[in-house]
Amino acid sequence: MPVDRLLPSDEAHELIALTRDIADKVLDPIVDQHEKAETYPEGVFAQLGAAGLLSLPQPEEWGGGGQPYEVYLQVLEEIAARWAAVAVAVSVHSLSSHPLLTFGTEEQKARWLPGMLSGEQVGAYSLSEPQAGSDAAALRCAAKRSDDGYVINGSKSWITHGGRADFYTLFARTGEGSKGISCFLVPGTLDGLSFGKPEEKMGLHAVPTTSAFYDNAVIDADRLIGAEGQGLSIAFSALDSGRLGIAAVAVGIAQAALDEAVRYANERTTFGRKIIDHQGLGFLLADMAAAVVSARATFVDAARRRDQGLPYSTQASVAKLVATDAAMKVTTDAVQVLGGVGYTRDFRVERYMREAKITQIFEGTNQIQRLVISRGLGS
C-alpha cells in the first residue's frame, strides 16, 4: 500500500505521486520477467531521465531537479519498492555525478553536467578493486602523466552498470600512499577500456555488475576532477550521500516485502480465521512494520541534516546500518509469513530477501559502518 509520507511541500507530494505512477506503469509490469531472465531493461532509464528522476537533488542551474535530499531519497524508496536493481542504478548515477558537481571547475561543469543531469546519460562509480574493497587506500589502478594527459592501466571491480554506463567516475593512483589517489571522469567509449563478464549475482539481476580493465587507456588532462591526490576525500564525500541512497533502497525493499506479507496474511485462512488474526503472526507483522518505519526515519533524519548543511557522515552510516539490517530481517520474516510458497519464485518475497542481502555489503559493509559510528563516538 502507498506510504503516507510527511513531505516538505506540495511539490514534493506531486513528485511522489508522479514517481508512483511511473513505477506502477513502467517498472512493476516488467520487473519479474527481466529479473528472472537476467535481461537489461532497455529504455527504462531513458524514461526515468525524461521524467527528471535521475537528477532530482542536483541544482536546477545545471539541469537538475533542485529537490531536497529528503525528497529525493523518498522518491528512490518508491522506485526500489518496485525494482531494486533500477533504484540502485539511479542511486549510483547520483553518486557518480557528485564529484564533478562538488569538485569540478566551472568549465568542467558546463561541459559535462548538462548531459549527466538531463537524463540522457547514466553514470557508474569505479572505486573498488579485487584487492581494495573496504580498504580504498589500497587500490592499484594507476594513472600516469603523459604528454597527452593520463595513461591508465589496471582493473576495477564491482561496477554497477559496468559496460552499460555512459561515463565512469574513476579513482586511480597518481602517487604514493593514501594521498596519491585522484579522481577522473572517464567516457564509456574510451579506447583501451573493456569490461568483464557480468557477475553471477544472488540478486539485482537486470542491471549488470562487472569488472573493468584499462590497457594503456589515454584520457585528457582536463578529465581530472579536483586536484591530484584529492581522490580519497572526494570518494568518501560522495559515499556519505551514496550510503543514504542505499538506505532508501533498503527501506523500499523492506516496504515491498511487508506489503506482500500483509496482503497474503489477509487472504490466507487457517482454522477458520485469516492468518493475520492469529496473534503470533500479527505480532510478527507488527514488528516488521515497526522496523520499516524506524529505518525510514533514520535516513530522513540524516537527509535533513545534509539539506541544512550540517555534518551527517555518522548519521549516514547509522541510516545505512539500521535500514539494511532491517531490510534483511523484514524480508526474511516475509518469507516466513508466506511459509512454503514464500520459498518459491511464484511470489516476490524470495527475490526481496535476495536483494536485501547486498544492501548490507555495498557502499561500505555494515561492519565498516559500525567502525565509522564508533569512531564518531570517540571524537
C-alpha positions as CSV (number, residue, x, y, z in Angstrom):
1,M,0.0,0.0,0.0
2,P,1.2,3.6,-0.6
3,V,3.2,5.1,2.3
4,D,1.6,8.2,3.8
5,R,4.6,10.5,3.8
6,L,5.4,13.7,5.6
7,L,6.9,15.9,2.9
8,P,8.1,19.5,3.0
9,S,6.0,20.9,0.2
10,D,3.1,20.3,-2.2
11,E,5.6,20.0,-5.0
12,A,7.2,17.1,-3.2
13,H,3.8,15.3,-2.8
14,E,3.2,15.8,-6.5
15,L,6.6,14.3,-7.2
16,I,6.0,11.3,-5.1
17,A,2.6,10.8,-6.9
18,L,4.4,11.1,-10.3
19,T,7.0,8.6,-9.2
20,R,4.4,6.1,-8.0
21,D,2.5,6.4,-11.3
22,I,5.7,5.8,-13.4
23,A,6.8,3.0,-11.1
24,D,3.5,1.2,-11.3
25,K,3.1,1.7,-15.1
26,V,6.6,1.3,-16.3
27,L,8.6,-0.7,-13.7
28,D,6.1,-3.1,-12.0
29,P,4.7,-4.8,-15.1
30,I,8.2,-5.9,-16.4
31,V,10.3,-6.4,-13.3
32,D,9.6,-10.1,-12.8
33,Q,10.4,-11.1,-16.4
34,H,13.7,-9.1,-16.5
35,E,14.9,-10.3,-13.1
36,K,14.1,-13.9,-13.9
37,A,15.6,-13.8,-17.4
38,E,18.5,-11.6,-16.2
39,T,18.0,-9.2,-19.1
40,Y,18.7,-5.5,-19.2
41,P,15.7,-3.2,-19.2
42,E,16.4,-1.2,-22.4
43,G,14.8,2.2,-22.4
44,V,13.8,2.2,-18.7
45,F,16.5,4.7,-17.6
46,A,15.7,7.0,-20.5
47,Q,12.1,7.1,-19.4
48,L,13.1,7.9,-15.8
49,G,15.5,10.5,-17.1
50,A,12.8,12.1,-19.3
51,A,10.6,12.4,-16.1
52,G,13.5,14.1,-14.3
53,L,14.0,11.3,-11.8
54,L,17.7,10.7,-12.5
55,S,18.9,14.1,-11.2
56,L,16.4,15.2,-8.5
57,P,18.9,16.5,-5.8
58,Q,21.1,18.4,-8.2
59,P,21.0,22.2,-8.8
60,E,18.5,23.4,-11.3
61,E,21.1,25.7,-12.9
62,W,22.8,22.6,-14.4
63,G,19.6,20.8,-15.3
64,G,18.9,19.0,-12.0
65,G,15.6,19.0,-10.1
66,G,16.7,21.1,-7.2
67,Q,14.9,18.9,-4.7
68,P,16.0,18.4,-1.1
69,Y,17.8,15.2,-0.4
70,E,15.0,14.2,1.9
71,V,12.6,14.2,-1.0
72,Y,15.0,12.5,-3.5
73,L,15.6,9.6,-1.1
74,Q,11.8,9.0,-0.7
75,V,11.5,9.0,-4.5
76,L,14.3,6.5,-4.6
77,E,12.5,4.4,-2.0
78,E,9.4,4.3,-4.2
79,I,11.4,3.1,-7.2
80,A,13.1,0.4,-5.0
81,A,9.8,-0.9,-3.8
82,R,9.0,-1.9,-7.4
83,W,12.5,-2.6,-8.8
84,A,15.6,-2.6,-6.5
85,A,18.1,-3.1,-9.3
86,V,16.9,0.0,-11.1
87,A,16.8,2.0,-7.9
88,V,20.4,1.0,-7.1
89,A,21.5,2.2,-10.6
90,V,19.7,5.5,-10.0
91,S,21.5,5.9,-6.7
92,V,24.8,5.1,-8.3
93,H,24.2,7.6,-11.0
94,S,23.7,10.3,-8.4
95,L,26.8,9.1,-6.6
96,S,28.8,9.3,-9.9
97,S,27.7,12.8,-10.6
98,H,28.6,14.1,-7.2
99,P,32.4,14.5,-7.7
100,L,32.0,16.7,-10.8
101,L,29.3,18.7,-9.2
102,T,31.2,19.3,-6.0
103,F,34.8,19.4,-7.0
104,G,34.8,20.2,-10.7
105,T,35.7,23.5,-12.2
106,E,33.1,25.8,-13.8
107,E,34.4,24.8,-17.2
108,Q,34.1,21.1,-16.4
109,K,30.6,21.5,-15.1
110,A,29.4,23.5,-18.1
111,R,30.9,20.8,-20.4
112,W,29.6,17.6,-18.8
113,L,26.9,18.3,-16.2
114,P,24.0,19.1,-18.5
115,G,24.3,15.7,-20.2
116,M,24.6,13.9,-16.9
117,L,21.6,15.6,-15.3
118,S,19.3,15.8,-18.3
119,G,18.7,12.0,-18.1
120,E,20.5,11.5,-21.4
121,Q,23.4,9.7,-19.7
122,V,23.7,7.2,-16.9
123,G,26.9,7.1,-14.8
124,A,28.8,4.5,-12.8
125,Y,31.1,4.6,-9.9
126,S,34.5,2.9,-10.2
127,L,36.3,2.8,-6.8
128,S,36.6,-0.9,-5.7
129,E,39.3,-3.3,-6.9
130,P,39.8,-7.0,-6.5
131,Q,42.1,-6.4,-3.5
132,A,40.7,-3.0,-2.4
133,G,37.1,-3.0,-1.3
134,S,36.6,-1.6,2.1
135,D,40.2,-0.5,2.1
136,A,40.0,2.0,-0.7
137,A,43.5,3.4,0.0
138,A,45.0,0.1,-1.2
139,L,43.9,0.5,-4.8
140,R,46.4,-0.1,-7.5
141,C,44.9,1.0,-10.8
142,A,47.3,3.7,-12.0
143,A,47.0,6.9,-14.0
144,K,50.4,8.2,-15.1
145,R,51.0,11.6,-16.5
146,S,51.8,11.8,-20.2
147,D,52.1,14.5,-22.9
148,D,48.5,13.8,-23.9
149,G,47.1,13.7,-20.4
150,Y,47.0,10.5,-18.3
151,V,47.6,6.8,-19.3
152,I,45.5,4.4,-17.2
153,N,46.4,0.8,-16.5
154,G,44.8,-1.6,-14.1
155,S,41.5,-3.1,-13.2
156,K,38.4,-2.1,-11.2
157,S,35.6,-4.4,-9.8
158,W,32.0,-4.4,-8.7
159,I,30.9,-1.7,-11.1
160,T,27.1,-1.2,-11.1
161,H,26.1,-0.6,-14.7
162,G,29.5,-1.7,-15.9
163,G,29.7,-1.9,-19.7
164,R,26.4,0.0,-20.0
165,A,27.1,3.4,-18.4
166,D,27.9,6.4,-20.5
167,F,30.5,7.7,-18.0
168,Y,32.6,6.3,-15.1
169,T,33.8,8.2,-12.1
170,L,37.2,6.5,-11.7
171,F,39.6,6.6,-8.8
172,A,43.1,5.8,-9.7
173,R,46.6,6.0,-8.3
174,T,48.7,9.0,-9.3
175,G,51.2,8.9,-6.5
176,E,52.1,7.0,-3.3
177,G,50.1,6.4,-0.2
178,S,46.5,7.5,0.7
179,K,47.2,11.0,-0.8
180,G,48.3,9.5,-4.1
181,I,44.8,8.8,-5.4
182,S,43.0,11.0,-7.9
183,C,39.5,11.2,-9.4
184,F,38.8,11.1,-13.2
185,L,35.7,11.4,-15.4
186,V,36.1,8.6,-17.9
187,P,33.9,8.3,-21.1
188,G,32.3,4.9,-21.5
189,T,33.6,4.6,-25.1
190,L,37.3,5.2,-24.1
191,D,39.8,3.3,-26.2
192,G,41.6,0.8,-24.0
193,L,38.7,0.3,-21.6
194,S,37.0,-3.1,-21.6
195,F,34.7,-5.0,-19.3
196,G,34.5,-8.5,-17.9
197,K,31.6,-10.9,-17.9
198,P,28.7,-9.7,-15.7
199,E,28.9,-11.2,-12.2
200,E,26.5,-14.0,-11.5
201,K,24.8,-12.4,-8.5
202,M,22.3,-13.5,-5.9
203,G,20.0,-10.7,-6.9
204,L,19.7,-7.4,-8.8
205,H,19.9,-9.4,-12.0
206,A,18.6,-6.9,-14.5
207,V,21.5,-4.4,-14.1
208,P,25.0,-5.8,-14.7
209,T,27.8,-5.6,-12.2
210,T,31.2,-6.1,-13.9
211,S,34.9,-5.6,-13.7
212,A,36.7,-3.0,-15.9
213,F,40.1,-3.3,-17.4
214,Y,42.3,-0.3,-18.5
215,D,45.0,-1.1,-21.0
216,N,47.0,2.0,-21.8
217,A,43.8,4.0,-22.0
218,V,44.5,7.7,-22.5
219,I,42.4,10.5,-21.2
220,D,42.8,14.2,-21.5
221,A,44.3,16.1,-18.5
222,D,41.0,18.1,-18.2
223,R,39.2,14.9,-17.1
224,L,41.0,15.1,-13.7
225,I,38.3,16.1,-11.1
226,G,39.7,18.2,-8.3
227,A,43.4,18.2,-7.6
228,E,45.9,15.3,-7.9
229,G,45.9,13.4,-4.6
230,Q,42.4,14.6,-3.6
231,G,40.7,11.4,-4.8
232,L,40.1,9.7,-1.4
233,S,38.5,12.7,0.1
234,I,36.3,13.1,-3.0
235,A,35.3,9.4,-2.9
236,F,34.4,9.5,0.8
237,S,32.4,12.7,0.5
238,A,30.4,11.0,-2.3
239,L,30.0,7.8,-0.3
240,D,28.2,9.6,2.6
241,S,25.4,10.5,0.1
242,G,25.6,7.1,-1.5
243,R,25.0,5.4,1.8
244,L,21.8,7.3,2.2
245,G,20.8,6.2,-1.2
246,I,21.3,2.5,-0.3
247,A,19.4,3.1,3.0
248,A,16.5,4.4,1.0
249,V,16.7,1.4,-1.4
250,A,16.7,-1.0,1.5
251,V,13.6,0.6,3.0
252,G,11.9,0.3,-0.3
253,I,12.7,-3.4,-0.5
254,A,11.5,-3.9,3.1
255,Q,8.3,-1.9,2.5
256,A,7.5,-4.1,-0.6
257,A,8.1,-7.3,1.4
258,L,5.9,-6.0,4.3
259,D,3.1,-5.1,1.8
260,E,3.2,-8.6,0.2
261,A,3.2,-10.3,3.6
262,V,0.3,-8.3,4.8
263,R,-1.7,-9.0,1.6
264,Y,-1.0,-12.7,2.0
265,A,-1.9,-12.7,5.7
266,N,-5.2,-11.0,4.9
267,E,-6.1,-13.6,2.2
268,R,-4.8,-16.9,3.7
269,T,-7.0,-18.6,6.2
270,T,-6.2,-21.3,8.8
271,F,-8.5,-22.8,11.4
272,G,-11.3,-20.6,10.1
273,R,-9.5,-17.3,10.5
274,K,-7.3,-15.0,8.5
275,I,-3.8,-15.8,9.5
276,I,-3.2,-12.1,10.3
277,D,-5.8,-12.5,13.1
278,H,-3.6,-15.1,14.8
279,Q,-1.7,-13.2,17.4
280,G,1.7,-14.9,16.8
281,L,1.6,-13.8,13.2
282,G,0.0,-10.5,13.8
283,F,2.8,-9.6,16.2
284,L,5.5,-10.6,13.7
285,L,3.9,-8.3,11.1
286,A,3.8,-5.5,13.7
287,D,7.5,-5.9,14.3
288,M,8.1,-5.8,10.6
289,A,6.1,-2.6,10.2
290,A,8.0,-1.0,13.2
291,A,11.3,-1.9,11.6
292,V,10.4,-0.3,8.3
293,V,9.1,2.9,9.9
294,S,12.1,3.2,12.1
295,A,14.5,2.6,9.3
296,R,12.8,5.3,7.1
297,A,13.1,7.8,10.0
298,T,16.9,7.3,10.2
299,F,17.5,8.1,6.5
300,V,15.1,11.0,6.6
301,D,16.9,12.5,9.6
302,A,20.3,12.2,8.0
303,A,19.0,13.7,4.8
304,R,17.5,16.7,6.6
305,R,20.9,17.3,8.2
306,R,22.5,17.1,4.8
307,D,19.9,19.6,3.4
308,Q,20.7,22.0,6.2
309,G,24.4,21.9,5.7
310,L,25.1,20.1,9.0
311,P,27.6,17.2,9.5
312,Y,25.8,14.0,8.6
313,S,28.5,11.4,8.0
314,T,27.8,9.4,11.2
315,Q,24.1,9.7,10.6
316,A,24.5,8.4,7.1
317,S,26.3,5.3,8.5
318,V,23.6,4.9,11.1
319,A,20.9,5.0,8.4
320,K,22.8,2.6,6.2
321,L,23.3,0.2,9.0
322,V,19.8,0.3,10.5
323,A,18.0,0.3,7.2
324,T,19.8,-2.5,5.6
325,D,19.8,-4.7,8.7
326,A,16.0,-4.0,8.9
327,A,15.6,-5.0,5.3
328,M,17.3,-8.3,5.8
329,K,15.2,-9.1,8.8
330,V,11.9,-7.9,7.3
331,T,12.4,-9.8,4.0
332,T,13.3,-13.0,5.9
333,D,10.3,-12.6,8.0
334,A,8.1,-12.0,4.9
335,V,9.2,-15.4,3.5
336,Q,8.3,-16.9,6.9
337,V,4.8,-15.4,6.8
338,L,4.2,-16.9,3.4
339,G,5.6,-20.3,4.5
340,G,6.4,-22.8,1.8
341,V,5.2,-20.6,-1.1
342,G,7.4,-17.8,0.1
343,Y,10.4,-20.0,-0.7
344,T,9.2,-20.4,-4.3
345,R,9.6,-17.9,-7.2
346,D,5.9,-17.7,-7.6
347,F,6.0,-14.9,-5.0
348,R,8.3,-11.9,-4.9
349,V,9.3,-12.2,-1.3
350,E,12.1,-14.6,-2.1
351,R,13.5,-12.0,-4.5
352,Y,13.2,-9.3,-1.9
353,M,15.2,-11.4,0.5
354,R,18.0,-12.0,-2.0
355,E,18.1,-8.3,-2.9
356,A,18.2,-7.2,0.7
357,K,21.4,-9.1,1.4
358,I,23.6,-6.9,-0.9
359,T,22.4,-3.7,0.8
360,Q,24.4,-4.9,3.9
361,I,27.5,-5.1,1.8
362,F,28.0,-2.4,-0.8
363,E,28.7,1.3,-0.2
364,G,30.7,0.0,2.8
365,T,29.8,-3.2,4.6
366,N,27.8,-2.9,7.8
367,Q,30.9,-3.8,9.7
368,I,32.6,-0.7,8.2
369,Q,29.5,1.4,9.2
370,R,29.9,0.2,12.8
371,L,33.6,1.3,12.6
372,V,32.6,4.8,11.3
373,I,29.9,5.2,14.0
374,S,32.2,4.0,16.8
375,R,35.0,6.4,15.7
376,G,32.4,9.2,15.7
377,L,31.6,8.4,19.3
378,G,35.3,8.7,20.3
379,S,36.0,12.0,18.6
